[in-house]
């Protein structure tokens, strides 16, 4: 692996750790605010403010006019799925534990990603299923179930 490849791998690993921090922080916010939706809304408001600032600084020349021609799933899909994910994780974290939520979430992401790859959805290259890829996903699922049940 090249240095650039190693760096990208480490960034992905650290970012995954940040996601694990998000669930218990949002769960505590839900407890203090009295409702999971209030905490999810707070989380998205803060995230939106940060993204507006980052866009203003780093992406001033974006093609925002393209919003008019984007399909509906692109306009609302990412935000809607993110809202569902954040809300569900902050509800589940106190009930089944952060490690179980993260492990099961990763397994779900992996199986969904394999399907997206196999079908070449969202204008991505189609990538076939192999014994190794499917076996790896099954091992992740087994590991996730072990984290949850053992």
C-alpha positions as CSV (number, residue, x, y, z in Angstrom):
1,X,0.0,0.0,0.0
2,X,1.3,3.4,-0.9
3,X,1.6,6.3,1.6
4,X,-1.4,8.0,0.0
5,X,-3.4,4.7,0.3
6,X,-2.4,4.3,3.9
7,X,-3.3,7.9,4.7
8,X,-6.8,7.5,3.2
9,X,-7.2,4.2,5.1
10,X,-6.4,5.9,8.4
11,X,-8.7,8.9,7.6
12,X,-11.5,6.4,7.0
13,X,-10.7,4.6,10.3
14,X,-10.6,7.8,12.3
15,X,-13.8,9.0,10.7
16,X,-15.5,5.8,11.7
17,X,-14.5,6.5,15.2
18,X,-16.2,9.9,15.0
19,X,-19.4,8.2,14.0
20,X,-19.2,6.0,17.1
21,X,-18.9,9.2,19.2
22,X,-22.0,10.7,17.6
23,X,-24.5,8.2,18.8
24,X,-23.8,8.5,22.6
25,X,-23.5,12.3,22.4
26,X,-26.8,12.5,20.6
27,X,-28.4,10.0,23.0
28,X,-27.4,12.1,25.9
29,X,-28.7,15.2,24.2
30,X,-32.0,13.4,23.6
31,X,-32.2,12.6,27.3
32,X,-31.6,16.2,28.3
33,X,-33.9,17.7,25.6
34,X,-36.6,15.1,26.4
35,X,-37.0,13.6,22.9
36,X,-34.9,11.9,20.3
37,X,-36.2,14.1,17.5
38,X,-35.2,17.2,19.3
39,X,-31.6,15.9,19.6
40,X,-31.5,14.8,16.0
41,X,-32.8,18.3,14.9
42,X,-30.1,19.9,17.1
43,X,-27.4,17.7,15.5
44,X,-28.6,18.5,12.0
45,X,-28.8,22.2,12.7
46,X,-25.2,22.3,13.9
47,X,-24.1,20.2,11.0
48,X,-25.9,22.4,8.5
49,X,-24.3,25.5,10.0
50,X,-20.8,24.0,9.7
51,X,-21.5,22.8,6.1
52,X,-22.7,26.3,5.1
53,X,-19.5,27.8,6.5
54,X,-17.3,25.2,4.8
55,X,-19.1,25.7,1.5
56,X,-18.7,29.5,1.8
57,X,-15.0,29.1,2.4
58,X,-14.0,26.1,0.2
59,X,-16.8,25.6,-2.4
60,X,-17.8,29.1,-3.4
61,X,-17.8,28.2,-7.1
62,X,-20.2,25.2,-6.8
63,X,-22.8,24.8,-9.5
64,X,-25.9,25.3,-7.3
65,X,-28.0,25.9,-10.4
66,X,-27.7,22.2,-11.0
67,X,-30.1,21.7,-8.1
68,X,-33.0,22.5,-10.5
69,X,-32.2,19.5,-12.7
70,X,-31.3,16.9,-10.0
71,X,-33.7,14.0,-9.5
72,X,-35.8,14.1,-6.3
73,X,-33.9,11.2,-4.7
74,X,-30.7,13.3,-4.9
75,X,-32.3,16.3,-3.4
76,X,-33.9,14.7,-0.4
77,X,-32.4,11.2,-0.2
78,X,-29.1,11.9,1.6
79,X,-30.6,14.2,4.2
80,X,-33.6,12.0,4.8
81,X,-31.4,8.9,5.2
82,X,-29.1,10.8,7.5
83,X,-32.0,11.9,9.6
84,X,-33.2,8.4,9.9
85,X,-29.8,7.1,10.8
86,X,-29.0,9.7,13.4
87,X,-32.4,9.3,15.1
88,X,-32.3,5.5,15.1
89,X,-28.7,5.4,16.5
90,X,-29.4,7.8,19.3
91,X,-32.5,5.8,20.3
92,X,-30.7,2.4,20.1
93,X,-27.4,3.4,21.7
94,X,-28.7,3.5,25.3
95,X,-30.7,0.3,24.7
96,X,-28.3,-2.1,23.1
97,X,-25.0,-0.3,23.4
98,X,-22.9,1.9,21.1
99,X,-20.7,-1.0,20.0
100,X,-23.7,-3.1,19.0
101,X,-25.3,-0.2,17.1
102,X,-22.1,0.5,15.3
103,X,-21.3,-3.1,14.5
104,X,-24.8,-3.9,13.2
105,X,-24.8,-0.6,11.3
106,X,-21.5,-1.4,9.6
107,X,-22.9,-4.9,8.6
108,X,-26.0,-3.3,7.2
109,X,-23.9,-0.8,5.3
110,X,-21.7,-3.5,3.9
111,X,-24.5,-5.7,2.6
112,X,-26.2,-2.6,1.1
113,X,-22.9,-1.6,-0.5
114,X,-22.5,-5.0,-2.1
115,X,-25.9,-4.7,-3.6
116,X,-25.1,-1.2,-4.9
117,X,-21.8,-2.5,-6.4
118,X,-23.4,-5.6,-7.9
119,X,-26.2,-3.6,-9.6
120,X,-24.1,-0.6,-10.5
121,X,-26.6,1.8,-8.9
122,X,-26.3,5.6,-8.8
123,X,-24.1,5.6,-11.9
124,X,-21.3,3.7,-10.2
125,X,-19.3,1.0,-11.9
126,X,-20.8,-2.4,-11.6
127,X,-18.7,-4.7,-9.5
128,X,-19.4,-8.4,-9.3
129,X,-19.9,-10.5,-6.2
130,X,-17.1,-13.0,-5.4
131,X,-16.8,-15.6,-2.8
132,X,-14.3,-13.5,-1.0
133,X,-16.5,-10.4,-0.9
134,X,-19.6,-12.2,0.2
135,X,-17.6,-14.2,2.8
136,X,-16.1,-11.0,4.2
137,X,-19.6,-9.5,4.5
138,X,-20.9,-12.6,6.3
139,X,-17.9,-12.5,8.7
140,X,-18.7,-8.9,9.5
141,X,-22.3,-9.8,10.2
142,X,-21.2,-12.7,12.4
143,X,-18.9,-10.4,14.2
144,X,-21.6,-7.8,14.6
145,X,-23.9,-10.4,16.1
146,X,-21.2,-11.5,18.5
147,X,-20.8,-7.9,19.7
148,X,-24.5,-7.7,20.2
149,X,-25.2,-11.1,21.8
150,X,-22.1,-12.3,23.6
